[in-house]
Amino acid sequence: MIKIPEELKRVKQILQETEGLPSDNNHDPSNVIFYNGCYYLWYTQHRNDRPYDHFADCKICCAVSEDGEHWRNVGDSLLPSKDGWDCAGVLTANVIAYNGKFYLFYTGVGEAFANGETEKRCCGLAVADRPEDTFVRVSETPVFQWDMLGKWDDQAVDDISILFWKGKWRIYYKGCNERETDPDKTMLGMAVADKLEGPYERYEGNPLIRGHAFAIWPYQSGLCLLSGLKHDIGKIYGEDWNDPTGVQYLYYSEDGVHFEPCCEFPNRAAGIYVPADIEGQKEISNYWGIGVKTHDTHKKRYLYRFGFGDV
């Protein structure tokens, strides 16, 4: 039985005012990093002549803020490669500071994906000396890719979140298989490594839980998780997948493997700011996030800030 912190059972999303957050066909906000007196956020920029779910020609951009409220765009952080496995688009950044550098995990798609010939996609790794710099790929090959045919994640792995937790580098990722045609039927898995650059070995108990457009972060002695799928509270692990009449949840795990719902909490591809000090990680009100909404008129997506409040 997972012991859920009491405050997580009654937390709610609080909208917080900002200025300057990207608002023109943007998606997939990363986690937020505080460095040298500023907050940094990475996000996916879609082409304006294409819908948000068309990954071709996507790029990863960066925004910065001195106070977390007033933001300005820094510029491009990572563009598609010229002729590599990720030449058609890059998206879904997750960034971690380590050993004086900044490492950016991302999803990449190739020419076959852009042409509609395949749904396969996988994840790469890039590095920069400063968060506002252009990131450089650490390798011409993916850092993590789909599993062998017949596995639950043989079609695609993406949306990586990187954590150093309990003495291991851990990536949590979204996966799906070639036999499933519904894009919402995705699940979450985990892989571990001794080094940040890998190689990463899949957890033998994968998949962990159904999930889509998720965020995961350390809280107290465990991990919190937001998933984009909607469920009835009694059907989280059942056969009914994304239920339009259901709700989204905040989850908690003590071991990083088994997750239980804490309370209803809306989520659409959120990125979370995690306090750097241990004391700050003891109160959920010290955390905040950047989420995604859709304009009512032209249906393009934009970013907004939210906090964790007490009911």
Summary of the structure (lengths in Angstrom):
residues: 311
radius of gyration: 18.1
end to end distance: 24.4
largest distance: 51.0
contacts: 1027
relative contact order: 0.17
helix: 5%
strand: 45%
